[in-house]
Amino acid sequence: MRIVITGALGQLGRALQNALAGDDLVLIDVPDWDITDPQSVPRMADLKPEVVIHCAAMTNVEGCVNNPDLA
């Protein structure tokens, strides 16, 4: 199965890579992919995934508190 994992370099993304090692994984993370950019939608569609697992997140808690719109 072709699976896209966003936030692939984070803790959850890495754990999923291990758990899904037998599948066709497409790993997405910054700086190559910015999922907040609307152009990421057609780029991802071009990959023709069967499943997308969204693990990308802001992990800077203080940054989220100080920038709620960005978070």
PDB file of N, H, CA, C and O in Angstrom:
ATOM      1  N   MET A   1       0.845  -1.171   0.000  1.00  0.00           N
ATOM      2  CA  MET A   1       0.000   0.000   0.000  1.00  0.00           C
ATOM      3  C   MET A   1       0.894   1.240   0.000  1.00  0.00           C
ATOM      4  O   MET A   1       1.906   1.276   0.701  1.00  0.00           O
ATOM      5  N   ARG A   2       0.526   2.249  -0.779  1.00  0.00           N
ATOM      6  H   ARG A   2      -0.296   2.219  -1.348  1.00  0.00           H
ATOM      7  CA  ARG A   2       1.281   3.509  -0.841  1.00  0.00           C
ATOM      8  C   ARG A   2       0.737   4.436   0.239  1.00  0.00           C
ATOM      9  O   ARG A   2      -0.430   4.826   0.207  1.00  0.00           O
ATOM     10  N   ILE A   3       1.600   4.785   1.200  1.00  0.00           N
ATOM     11  H   ILE A   3       2.548   4.468   1.226  1.00  0.00           H
ATOM     12  CA  ILE A   3       1.202   5.580   2.354  1.00  0.00           C
ATOM     13  C   ILE A   3       2.091   6.817   2.442  1.00  0.00           C
ATOM     14  O   ILE A   3       3.317   6.706   2.434  1.00  0.00           O
ATOM     15  N   VAL A   4       1.476   7.985   2.525  1.00  0.00           N
ATOM     16  H   VAL A   4       0.480   8.075   2.532  1.00  0.00           H
ATOM     17  CA  VAL A   4       2.195   9.232   2.772  1.00  0.00           C
ATOM     18  C   VAL A   4       2.142   9.496   4.267  1.00  0.00           C
ATOM     19  O   VAL A   4       1.076   9.434   4.880  1.00  0.00           O
ATOM     20  N   ILE A   5       3.300   9.791   4.852  1.00  0.00           N
ATOM     21  H   ILE A   5       4.166   9.841   4.354  1.00  0.00           H
ATOM     22  CA  ILE A   5       3.372  10.166   6.267  1.00  0.00           C
ATOM     23  C   ILE A   5       3.901  11.596   6.339  1.00  0.00           C
ATOM     24  O   ILE A   5       5.045  11.858   5.970  1.00  0.00           O
ATOM     25  N   THR A   6       3.058  12.526   6.820  1.00  0.00           N
ATOM     26  H   THR A   6       2.128  12.313   7.120  1.00  0.00           H
ATOM     27  CA  THR A   6       3.525  13.889   7.058  1.00  0.00           C
ATOM     28  C   THR A   6       4.172  13.912   8.440  1.00  0.00           C
ATOM     29  O   THR A   6       3.827  13.108   9.306  1.00  0.00           O
ATOM     30  N   GLY A   7       5.098  14.825   8.639  1.00  0.00           N
ATOM     31  H   GLY A   7       5.378  15.478   7.935  1.00  0.00           H
ATOM     32  CA  GLY A   7       5.806  14.864   9.916  1.00  0.00           C
ATOM     33  C   GLY A   7       6.663  13.625  10.117  1.00  0.00           C
ATOM     34  O   GLY A   7       6.815  13.143  11.239  1.00  0.00           O
ATOM     35  N   ALA A   8       7.219  13.113   9.032  1.00  0.00           N
ATOM     36  H   ALA A   8       7.095  13.505   8.121  1.00  0.00           H
ATOM     37  CA  ALA A   8       7.930  11.834   9.047  1.00  0.00           C
ATOM     38  C   ALA A   8       9.190  11.837   9.913  1.00  0.00           C
ATOM     39  O   ALA A   8       9.654  10.775  10.326  1.00  0.00           O
ATOM     40  N   LEU A   9       9.744  13.013  10.191  1.00  0.00           N
ATOM     41  H   LEU A   9       9.367  13.876   9.856  1.00  0.00           H
ATOM     42  CA  LEU A   9      10.962  13.067  10.985  1.00  0.00           C
ATOM     43  C   LEU A   9      10.698  13.209  12.484  1.00  0.00           C
ATOM     44  O   LEU A   9      11.630  13.209  13.288  1.00  0.00           O
ATOM     45  N   GLY A  10       9.425  13.329  12.853  1.00  0.00           N
ATOM     46  H   GLY A  10       8.668  13.328  12.200  1.00  0.00           H
ATOM     47  CA  GLY A  10       9.070  13.436  14.273  1.00  0.00           C
ATOM     48  C   GLY A  10       8.986  12.069  14.926  1.00  0.00           C
ATOM     49  O   GLY A  10       9.155  11.037  14.276  1.00  0.00           O
ATOM     50  N   GLN A  11       8.721  12.084  16.230  1.00  0.00           N
ATOM     51  H   GLN A  11       8.584  12.923  16.758  1.00  0.00           H
ATOM     52  CA  GLN A  11       8.677  10.844  17.004  1.00  0.00           C
ATOM     53  C   GLN A  11       7.605   9.879  16.484  1.00  0.00           C
ATOM     54  O   GLN A  11       7.892   8.700  16.274  1.00  0.00           O
ATOM     55  N   LEU A  12       6.400  10.354  16.278  1.00  0.00           N
ATOM     56  H   LEU A  12       6.167  11.311  16.449  1.00  0.00           H
ATOM     57  CA  LEU A  12       5.330   9.489  15.776  1.00  0.00           C
ATOM     58  C   LEU A  12       5.596   9.049  14.342  1.00  0.00           C
ATOM     59  O   LEU A  12       5.378   7.888  13.994  1.00  0.00           O
ATOM     60  N   GLY A  13       6.066   9.973  13.512  1.00  0.00           N
ATOM     61  H   GLY A  13       6.243  10.916  13.795  1.00  0.00           H
ATOM     62  CA  GLY A  13       6.369   9.638  12.124  1.00  0.00           C
ATOM     63  C   GLY A  13       7.415   8.537  12.017  1.00  0.00           C
ATOM     64  O   GLY A  13       7.287   7.633  11.190  1.00  0.00           O
ATOM     65  N   ARG A  14       8.444   8.608  12.846  1.00  0.00           N
ATOM     66  H   ARG A  14       8.548   9.342  13.518  1.00  0.00           H
ATOM     67  CA  ARG A  14       9.492   7.579  12.828  1.00  0.00           C
ATOM     68  C   ARG A  14       8.958   6.229  13.319  1.00  0.00           C
ATOM     69  O   ARG A  14       9.305   5.182  12.775  1.00  0.00           O
ATOM     70  N   ALA A  15       8.123   6.265  14.337  1.00  0.00           N
ATOM     71  H   ALA A  15       7.840   7.116  14.780  1.00  0.00           H
ATOM     72  CA  ALA A  15       7.543   5.016  14.849  1.00  0.00           C
ATOM     73  C   ALA A  15       6.670   4.355  13.782  1.00  0.00           C
ATOM     74  O   ALA A  15       6.678   3.133  13.635  1.00  0.00           O
ATOM     75  N   LEU A  16       5.922   5.169  13.043  1.00  0.00           N
ATOM     76  H   LEU A  16       5.916   6.161  13.163  1.00  0.00           H
ATOM     77  CA  LEU A  16       5.081   4.621  11.979  1.00  0.00           C
ATOM     78  C   LEU A  16       5.922   4.035  10.852  1.00  0.00           C
ATOM     79  O   LEU A  16       5.530   3.039  10.242  1.00  0.00           O
ATOM     80  N   GLN A  17       7.057   4.631  10.572  1.00  0.00           N
ATOM     81  H   GLN A  17       7.376   5.440  11.067  1.00  0.00           H
ATOM     82  CA  GLN A  17       7.935   4.084   9.540  1.00  0.00           C
ATOM     83  C   GLN A  17       8.362   2.664   9.908  1.00  0.00           C
ATOM     84  O   GLN A  17       8.397   1.777   9.054  1.00  0.00           O
ATOM     85  N   ASN A  18       8.683   2.459  11.174  1.00  0.00           N
ATOM     86  H   ASN A  18       8.654   3.179  11.867  1.00  0.00           H
ATOM     87  CA  ASN A  18       9.062   1.123  11.629  1.00  0.00           C
ATOM     88  C   ASN A  18       7.885   0.163  11.546  1.00  0.00           C
ATOM     89  O   ASN A  18       8.030  -0.971  11.090  1.00  0.00           O
ATOM     90  N   ALA A  19       6.720   0.621  11.990  1.00  0.00           N
ATOM     91  H   ALA A  19       6.602   1.542  12.361  1.00  0.00           H
ATOM     92  CA  ALA A  19       5.541  -0.242  12.023  1.00  0.00           C
ATOM     93  C   ALA A  19       5.041  -0.595  10.626  1.00  0.00           C
ATOM     94  O   ALA A  19       4.470  -1.667  10.426  1.00  0.00           O
ATOM     95  N   LEU A  20       5.249   0.287   9.669  1.00  0.00           N
ATOM     96  H   LEU A  20       5.713   1.158   9.831  1.00  0.00           H
ATOM     97  CA  LEU A  20       4.732   0.102   8.306  1.00  0.00           C
ATOM     98  C   LEU A  20       5.839  -0.192   7.301  1.00  0.00           C
ATOM     99  O   LEU A  20       5.677   0.064   6.108  1.00  0.00           O
ATOM    100  N   ALA A  21       6.939  -0.717   7.763  1.00  0.00           N
ATOM    101  H   ALA A  21       7.071  -0.926   8.732  1.00  0.00           H
ATOM    102  CA  ALA A  21       8.123  -0.916   6.923  1.00  0.00           C
ATOM    103  C   ALA A  21       7.849  -1.752   5.674  1.00  0.00           C
ATOM    104  O   ALA A  21       8.579  -1.618   4.692  1.00  0.00           O
ATOM    105  N   GLY A  22       6.843  -2.594   5.672  1.00  0.00           N
ATOM    106  H   GLY A  22       6.250  -2.702   6.470  1.00  0.00           H
ATOM    107  CA  GLY A  22       6.556  -3.427   4.511  1.00  0.00           C
ATOM    108  C   GLY A  22       5.769  -2.721   3.420  1.00  0.00           C
ATOM    109  O   GLY A  22       5.574  -3.276   2.339  1.00  0.00           O
ATOM    110  N   ASP A  23       5.314  -1.501   3.690  1.00  0.00           N
ATOM    111  H   ASP A  23       5.472  -1.050   4.569  1.00  0.00           H
ATOM    112  CA  ASP A  23       4.515  -0.754   2.725  1.00  0.00           C
ATOM    113  C   ASP A  23       5.380   0.215   1.931  1.00  0.00           C
ATOM    114  O   ASP A  23       6.541   0.439   2.272  1.00  0.00           O
ATOM    115  N   ASP A  24       4.815   0.790   0.872  1.00  0.00           N
ATOM    116  H   ASP A  24       3.872   0.609   0.595  1.00  0.00           H
ATOM    117  CA  ASP A  24       5.469   1.797   0.050  1.00  0.00           C
ATOM    118  C   ASP A  24       5.252   3.147   0.733  1.00  0.00           C
ATOM    119  O   ASP A  24       4.205   3.772   0.566  1.00  0.00           O
ATOM    120  N   LEU A  25       6.246   3.590   1.502  1.00  0.00           N
ATOM    121  H   LEU A  25       7.096   3.081   1.638  1.00  0.00           H
ATOM    122  CA  LEU A  25       6.108   4.807   2.283  1.00  0.00           C
ATOM    123  C   LEU A  25       6.683   6.004   1.547  1.00  0.00           C
ATOM    124  O   LEU A  25       7.769   5.937   0.971  1.00  0.00           O
ATOM    125  N   VAL A  26       5.937   7.099   1.576  1.00  0.00           N
ATOM    126  H   VAL A  26       5.055   7.154   2.044  1.00  0.00           H
ATOM    127  CA  VAL A  26       6.404   8.384   1.068  1.00  0.00           C
ATOM    128  C   VAL A  26       6.482   9.295   2.287  1.00  0.00           C
ATOM    129  O   VAL A  26       5.467   9.581   2.922  1.00  0.00           O
ATOM    130  N   LEU A  27       7.688   9.746   2.610  1.00  0.00           N
ATOM    131  H   LEU A  27       8.512   9.514   2.094  1.00  0.00           H
ATOM    132  CA  LEU A  27       7.927  10.488   3.837  1.00  0.00           C
ATOM    133  C   LEU A  27       8.022  11.977   3.551  1.00  0.00           C
ATOM    134  O   LEU A  27       8.819  12.412   2.721  1.00  0.00           O
ATOM    135  N   ILE A  28       7.201  12.750   4.246  1.00  0.00           N
ATOM    136  H   ILE A  28       6.554  12.396   4.921  1.00  0.00           H
ATOM    137  CA  ILE A  28       7.104  14.189   4.018  1.00  0.00           C
ATOM    138  C   ILE A  28       7.414  14.924   5.320  1.00  0.00           C
ATOM    139  O   ILE A  28       6.878  14.596   6.379  1.00  0.00           O
ATOM    140  N   ASP A  29       8.289  15.922   5.219  1.00  0.00           N
ATOM    141  H   ASP A  29       8.724  16.188   4.359  1.00  0.00           H
ATOM    142  CA  ASP A  29       8.593  16.759   6.379  1.00  0.00           C
ATOM    143  C   ASP A  29       9.228  18.057   5.881  1.00  0.00           C
ATOM    144  O   ASP A  29       9.633  18.162   4.724  1.00  0.00           O
ATOM    145  N   VAL A  30       9.306  19.032   6.769  1.00  0.00           N
ATOM    146  H   VAL A  30       8.976  18.947   7.710  1.00  0.00           H
ATOM    147  CA  VAL A  30       9.964  20.297   6.448  1.00  0.00           C
ATOM    148  C   VAL A  30      11.460  20.056   6.366  1.00  0.00           C
ATOM    149  O   VAL A  30      11.936  19.149   7.050  1.00  0.00           O
ATOM    150  N   PRO A  31      12.221  20.772   5.606  1.00  0.00           N
ATOM    151  CA  PRO A  31      11.840  21.954   4.835  1.00  0.00           C
ATOM    152  C   PRO A  31      11.355  21.644   3.416  1.00  0.00           C
ATOM    153  O   PRO A  31      10.922  22.556   2.711  1.00  0.00           O
ATOM    154  N   ASP A  32      11.417  20.388   2.983  1.00  0.00           N
ATOM    155  H   ASP A  32      11.769  19.647   3.556  1.00  0.00           H
ATOM    156  CA  ASP A  32      11.018  20.054   1.612  1.00  0.00           C
ATOM    157  C   ASP A  32       9.519  20.207   1.370  1.00  0.00           C
ATOM    158  O   ASP A  32       9.095  20.519   0.257  1.00  0.00           O
ATOM    159  N   TRP A  33       8.728  19.989   2.403  1.00  0.00           N
ATOM    160  H   TRP A  33       9.074  19.735   3.307  1.00  0.00           H
ATOM    161  CA  TRP A  33       7.274  20.094   2.295  1.00  0.00           C
ATOM    162  C   TRP A  33       6.763  20.998   3.399  1.00  0.00           C
ATOM    163  O   TRP A  33       7.116  20.819   4.564  1.00  0.00           O
ATOM    164  N   ASP A  34       5.939  21.959   3.044  1.00  0.00           N
ATOM    165  H   ASP A  34       5.652  22.104   2.097  1.00  0.00           H
ATOM    166  CA  ASP A  34       5.248  22.802   4.013  1.00  0.00           C
ATOM    167  C   ASP A  34       3.764  22.529   3.835  1.00  0.00           C
ATOM    168  O   ASP A  34       3.144  23.032   2.898  1.00  0.00           O
ATOM    169  N   ILE A  35       3.194  21.733   4.731  1.00  0.00           N
ATOM    170  H   ILE A  35       3.697  21.324   5.492  1.00  0.00           H
ATOM    171  CA  ILE A  35       1.797  21.336   4.549  1.00  0.00           C
ATOM    172  C   ILE A  35       0.825  22.491   4.735  1.00  0.00           C
ATOM    173  O   ILE A  35      -0.362  22.344   4.442  1.00  0.00           O
ATOM    174  N   THR A  36       1.304  23.652   5.220  1.00  0.00           N
ATOM    175  H   THR A  36       2.268  23.772   5.458  1.00  0.00           H
ATOM    176  CA  THR A  36       0.430  24.816   5.321  1.00  0.00           C
ATOM    177  C   THR A  36       0.349  25.575   4.002  1.00  0.00           C
ATOM    178  O   THR A  36      -0.469  26.485   3.861  1.00  0.00           O
ATOM    179  N   ASP A  37       1.180  25.214   3.043  1.00  0.00           N
ATOM    180  H   ASP A  37       1.844  24.475   3.157  1.00  0.00           H
ATOM    181  CA  ASP A  37       1.172  25.832   1.717  1.00  0.00           C
ATOM    182  C   ASP A  37       0.109  25.151   0.861  1.00  0.00           C
ATOM    183  O   ASP A  37       0.161  23.935   0.677  1.00  0.00           O
ATOM    184  N   PRO A  38      -0.850  25.902   0.337  1.00  0.00           N
ATOM    185  CA  PRO A  38      -1.896  25.295  -0.490  1.00  0.00           C
ATOM    186  C   PRO A  38      -1.364  24.479  -1.663  1.00  0.00           C
ATOM    187  O   PRO A  38      -2.042  23.563  -2.130  1.00  0.00           O
ATOM    188  N   GLN A  39      -0.172  24.792  -2.143  1.00  0.00           N
ATOM    189  H   GLN A  39       0.378  25.535  -1.764  1.00  0.00           H
ATOM    190  CA  GLN A  39       0.408  24.037  -3.262  1.00  0.00           C
ATOM    191  C   GLN A  39       0.821  22.622  -2.860  1.00  0.00           C
ATOM    192  O   GLN A  39       1.119  21.795  -3.722  1.00  0.00           O
ATOM    193  N   SER A  40       0.840  22.342  -1.560  1.00  0.00           N
ATOM    194  H   SER A  40       0.598  23.014  -0.860  1.00  0.00           H
ATOM    195  CA  SER A  40       1.188  20.988  -1.120  1.00  0.00           C
ATOM    196  C   SER A  40       0.073  19.994  -1.454  1.00  0.00           C
ATOM    197  O   SER A  40       0.325  18.793  -1.558  1.00  0.00           O
ATOM    198  N   VAL A  41      -1.153  20.487  -1.621  1.00  0.00           N
ATOM    199  H   VAL A  41      -1.358  21.462  -1.536  1.00  0.00           H
ATOM    200  CA  VAL A  41      -2.276  19.591  -1.921  1.00  0.00           C
ATOM    201  C   VAL A  41      -2.115  18.929  -3.293  1.00  0.00           C
ATOM    202  O   VAL A  41      -2.174  17.703  -3.375  1.00  0.00           O
ATOM    203  N   PRO A  42      -1.914  19.692  -4.371  1.00  0.00           N
ATOM    204  CA  PRO A  42      -1.718  19.017  -5.661  1.00  0.00           C
ATOM    205  C   PRO A  42      -0.419  18.207  -5.711  1.00  0.00           C
ATOM    206  O   PRO A  42      -0.353  17.174  -6.377  1.00  0.00           O
ATOM    207  N   ARG A  43       0.603  18.675  -5.011  1.00  0.00           N
ATOM    208  H   ARG A  43       0.549  19.515  -4.470  1.00  0.00           H
ATOM    209  CA  ARG A  43       1.854  17.901  -4.961  1.00  0.00           C
ATOM    210  C   ARG A  43       1.609  16.535  -4.343  1.00  0.00           C
ATOM    211  O   ARG A  43       2.101  15.520  -4.836  1.00  0.00           O
ATOM    212  N   MET A  44       0.839  16.518  -3.253  1.00  0.00           N
ATOM    213  H   MET A  44       0.438  17.342  -2.852  1.00  0.00           H
ATOM    214  CA  MET A  44       0.554  15.254  -2.585  1.00  0.00           C
ATOM    215  C   MET A  44      -0.338  14.378  -3.464  1.00  0.00           C
ATOM    216  O   MET A  44      -0.149  13.162  -3.516  1.00  0.00           O
ATOM    217  N   ALA A  45      -1.291  14.970  -4.143  1.00  0.00           N
ATOM    218  H   ALA A  45      -1.445  15.957  -4.101  1.00  0.00           H
ATOM    219  CA  ALA A  45      -2.170  14.204  -5.025  1.00  0.00           C
ATOM    220  C   ALA A  45      -1.370  13.540  -6.138  1.00  0.00           C
ATOM    221  O   ALA A  45      -1.697  12.434  -6.569  1.00  0.00           O
ATOM    222  N   ASP A  46      -0.328  14.213  -6.600  1.00  0.00           N
ATOM    223  H   ASP A  46      -0.063  15.111  -6.250  1.00  0.00           H
ATOM    224  CA  ASP A  46       0.526  13.640  -7.640  1.00  0.00           C
ATOM    225  C   ASP A  46       1.233  12.370  -7.179  1.00  0.00           C
ATOM    226  O   ASP A  46       1.636  11.549  -8.004  1.00  0.00           O
ATOM    227  N   LEU A  47       1.384  12.206  -5.878  1.00  0.00           N
ATOM    228  H   LEU A  47       1.057  12.873  -5.208  1.00  0.00           H
ATOM    229  CA  LEU A  47       2.023  11.006  -5.330  1.00  0.00           C
ATOM    230  C   LEU A  47       1.097   9.785  -5.373  1.00  0.00           C
ATOM    231  O   LEU A  47       1.550   8.648  -5.234  1.00  0.00           O
ATOM    232  N   LYS A  48      -0.182  10.027  -5.565  1.00  0.00           N
ATOM    233  H   LYS A  48      -0.550  10.950  -5.678  1.00  0.00           H
ATOM    234  CA  LYS A  48      -1.209   8.993  -5.652  1.00  0.00           C
ATOM    235  C   LYS A  48      -1.192   8.030  -4.451  1.00  0.00           C
ATOM    236  O   LYS A  48      -1.107   6.813  -4.618  1.00  0.00           O
ATOM    237  N   PRO A  49      -1.274   8.602  -3.236  1.00  0.00           N
ATOM    238  CA  PRO A  49      -1.297   7.735  -2.060  1.00  0.00           C
ATOM    239  C   PRO A  49      -2.649   7.058  -1.896  1.00  0.00           C
ATOM    240  O   PRO A  49      -3.679   7.592  -2.307  1.00  0.00           O
ATOM    241  N   GLU A  50      -2.632   5.891  -1.296  1.00  0.00           N
ATOM    242  H   GLU A  50      -1.796   5.458  -0.962  1.00  0.00           H
ATOM    243  CA  GLU A  50      -3.880   5.228  -0.905  1.00  0.00           C
ATOM    244  C   GLU A  50      -4.319   5.713   0.467  1.00  0.00           C
ATOM    245  O   GLU A  50      -5.509   5.750   0.779  1.00  0.00           O
ATOM    246  N   VAL A  51      -3.330   6.086   1.287  1.00  0.00           N
ATOM    247  H   VAL A  51      -2.363   6.056   1.033  1.00  0.00           H
ATOM    248  CA  VAL A  51      -3.585   6.556   2.652  1.00  0.00           C
ATOM    249  C   VAL A  51      -2.621   7.695   2.960  1.00  0.00           C
ATOM    250  O   VAL A  51      -1.460   7.666   2.550  1.00  0.00           O
ATOM    251  N   VAL A  52      -3.109   8.696   3.683  1.00  0.00           N
ATOM    252  H   VAL A  52      -4.051   8.720   4.015  1.00  0.00           H
ATOM    253  CA  VAL A  52      -2.250   9.757   4.210  1.00  0.00           C
ATOM    254  C   VAL A  52      -2.389   9.730   5.726  1.00  0.00           C
ATOM    255  O   VAL A  52      -3.495   9.812   6.261  1.00  0.00           O
ATOM    256  N   ILE A  53      -1.254   9.614   6.411  1.00  0.00           N
ATOM    257  H   ILE A  53      -0.356   9.548   5.977  1.00  0.00           H
ATOM    258  CA  ILE A  53      -1.247   9.670   7.873  1.00  0.00           C
ATOM    259  C   ILE A  53      -0.594  10.987   8.251  1.00  0.00           C
ATOM    260  O   ILE A  53       0.591  11.211   8.003  1.00  0.00           O
ATOM    261  N   HIS A  54      -1.396  11.852   8.859  1.00  0.00           N
ATOM    262  H   HIS A  54      -2.358  11.670   9.061  1.00  0.00           H
ATOM    263  CA  HIS A  54      -0.949  13.212   9.164  1.00  0.00           C
ATOM    264  C   HIS A  54      -0.381  13.272  10.585  1.00  0.00           C
ATOM    265  O   HIS A  54      -1.124  13.246  11.566  1.00  0.00           O
ATOM    266  N   CYS A  55       0.946  13.353  10.674  1.00  0.00           N
ATOM    267  H   CYS A  55       1.550  13.374   9.877  1.00  0.00           H
ATOM    268  CA  CYS A  55       1.635  13.430  11.965  1.00  0.00           C
ATOM    269  C   CYS A  55       2.329  14.768  12.173  1.00  0.00           C
ATOM    270  O   CYS A  55       2.901  15.004  13.237  1.00  0.00           O
ATOM    271  N   ALA A  56       2.288  15.642  11.185  1.00  0.00           N
ATOM    272  H   ALA A  56       1.823  15.450  10.320  1.00  0.00           H
ATOM    273  CA  ALA A  56       2.975  16.927  11.297  1.00  0.00           C
ATOM    274  C   ALA A  56       2.303  17.784  12.361  1.00  0.00           C
ATOM    275  O   ALA A  56       1.078  17.816  12.473  1.00  0.00           O
ATOM    276  N   ALA A  57       3.128  18.477  13.141  1.00  0.00           N
ATOM    277  H   ALA A  57       4.124  18.450  13.050  1.00  0.00           H
ATOM    278  CA  ALA A  57       2.593  19.318  14.210  1.00  0.00           C
ATOM    279  C   ALA A  57       3.636  20.314  14.661  1.00  0.00           C
ATOM    280  O   ALA A  57       4.835  20.116  14.463  1.00  0.00           O
ATOM    281  N   MET A  58       3.172  21.375  15.264  1.00  0.00           N
ATOM    282  H   MET A  58       2.198  21.536  15.425  1.00  0.00           H
ATOM    283  CA  MET A  58       4.087  22.288  15.947  1.00  0.00           C
ATOM    284  C   MET A  58       4.364  21.689  17.317  1.00  0.00           C
ATOM    285  O   MET A  58       3.435  21.341  18.046  1.00  0.00           O
ATOM    286  N   THR A  59       5.607  21.571  17.660  1.00  0.00           N
ATOM    287  H   THR A  59       6.362  21.854  17.068  1.00  0.00           H
ATOM    288  CA  THR A  59       5.953  20.959  18.942  1.00  0.00           C
ATOM    289  C   THR A  59       6.462  21.966  19.965  1.00  0.00           C
ATOM    290  O   THR A  59       6.728  21.610  21.113  1.00  0.00           O
ATOM    291  N   ASN A  60       6.595  23.201  19.555  1.00  0.00           N
ATOM    292  H   ASN A  60       6.379  23.490  18.623  1.00  0.00           H
ATOM    293  CA  ASN A  60       7.031  24.254  20.462  1.00  0.00           C
ATOM    294  C   ASN A  60       5.804  24.783  21.202  1.00  0.00           C
ATOM    295  O   ASN A  60       5.067  25.616  20.675  1.00  0.00           O
ATOM    296  N   VAL A  61       5.590  24.302  22.415  1.00  0.00           N
ATOM    297  H   VAL A  61       6.189  23.625  22.843  1.00  0.00           H
ATOM    298  CA  VAL A  61       4.390  24.658  23.176  1.00  0.00           C
ATOM    299  C   VAL A  61       4.310  26.159  23.416  1.00  0.00           C
ATOM    300  O   VAL A  61       3.256  26.765  23.222  1.00  0.00           O
ATOM    301  N   GLU A  62       5.399  26.752  23.830  1.00  0.00           N
ATOM    302  H   GLU A  62       6.255  26.260  23.988  1.00  0.00           H
ATOM    303  CA  GLU A  62       5.395  28.200  24.082  1.00  0.00           C
ATOM    304  C   GLU A  62       5.129  28.977  22.796  1.00  0.00           C
ATOM    305  O   GLU A  62       4.425  29.987  22.806  1.00  0.00           O
ATOM    306  N   GLY A  63       5.703  28.495  21.680  1.00  0.00           N
ATOM    307  H   GLY A  63       6.275  27.675  21.672  1.00  0.00           H
ATOM    308  CA  GLY A  63       5.455  29.135  20.403  1.00  0.00           C
ATOM    309  C   GLY A  63       3.983  29.050  20.008  1.00  0.00           C
ATOM    310  O   GLY A  63       3.449  29.991  19.421  1.00  0.00           O
ATOM    311  N   CYS A  64       3.330  27.955  20.318  1.00  0.00           N
ATOM    312  H   CYS A  64       3.764  27.191  20.795  1.00  0.00           H
ATOM    313  CA  CYS A  64       1.904  27.805  20.035  1.00  0.00           C
ATOM    314  C   CYS A  64       1.071  28.768  20.880  1.00  0.00           C
ATOM    315  O   CYS A  64       0.111  29.368  20.396  1.00  0.00           O
ATOM    316  N   VAL A  65       1.455  28.905  22.156  1.00  0.00           N
ATOM    317  H   VAL A  65       2.234  28.418  22.550  1.00  0.00           H
ATOM    318  CA  VAL A  65       0.736  29.829  23.049  1.00  0.00           C
ATOM    319  C   VAL A  65       0.891  31.267  22.563  1.00  0.00           C
ATOM    320  O   VAL A  65      -0.066  32.041  22.563  1.00  0.00           O
ATOM    321  N   ASN A  66       2.111  31.612  22.149  1.00  0.00           N
ATOM    322  H   ASN A  66       2.888  30.982  22.149  1.00  0.00           H
ATOM    323  CA  ASN A  66       2.373  32.973  21.709  1.00  0.00           C
ATOM    324  C   ASN A  66       1.866  33.276  20.314  1.00  0.00           C
ATOM    325  O   ASN A  66       1.678  34.444  19.972  1.00  0.00           O
ATOM    326  N   ASN A  67       1.640  32.254  19.497  1.00  0.00           N
ATOM    327  H   ASN A  67       1.792  31.305  19.775  1.00  0.00           H
ATOM    328  CA  ASN A  67       1.172  32.425  18.115  1.00  0.00           C
ATOM    329  C   ASN A  67      -0.001  31.494  17.829  1.00  0.00           C
ATOM    330  O   ASN A  67       0.126  30.586  17.007  1.00  0.00           O
ATOM    331  N   PRO A  68      -1.138  31.699  18.488  1.00  0.00           N
ATOM    332  CA  PRO A  68      -2.259  30.765  18.317  1.00  0.00           C
ATOM    333  C   PRO A  68      -2.774  30.675  16.885  1.00  0.00           C
ATOM    334  O   PRO A  68      -3.230  29.611  16.468  1.00  0.00           O
ATOM    335  N   ASP A  69      -2.713  31.754  16.130  1.00  0.00           N
ATOM    336  H   ASP A  69      -2.342  32.619  16.469  1.00  0.00           H
ATOM    337  CA  ASP A  69      -3.180  31.686  14.736  1.00  0.00           C
ATOM    338  C   ASP A  69      -2.287  30.768  13.910  1.00  0.00           C
ATOM    339  O   ASP A  69      -2.778  30.012  13.071  1.00  0.00           O
ATOM    340  N   LEU A  70      -1.003  30.830  14.139  1.00  0.00           N
ATOM    341  H   LEU A  70      -0.604  31.444  14.820  1.00  0.00           H
ATOM    342  CA  LEU A  70      -0.068  29.966  13.437  1.00  0.00           C
ATOM    343  C   LEU A  70      -0.255  28.504  13.879  1.00  0.00           C
ATOM    344  O   LEU A  70      -0.218  27.581  13.064  1.00  0.00           O
ATOM    345  N   ALA A  71      -0.453  28.328  15.175  1.00  0.00           N
ATOM    346  H   ALA A  71      -0.483  29.077  15.836  1.00  0.00           H
ATOM    347  CA  ALA A  71      -0.635  26.967  15.710  1.00  0.00           C
ATOM    348  C   ALA A  71      -1.905  26.360  15.164  1.00  0.00           C
ATOM    349  O   ALA A  71      -2.236  25.221  15.493  1.00  0.00           O
TER     350      ALA A  71
END
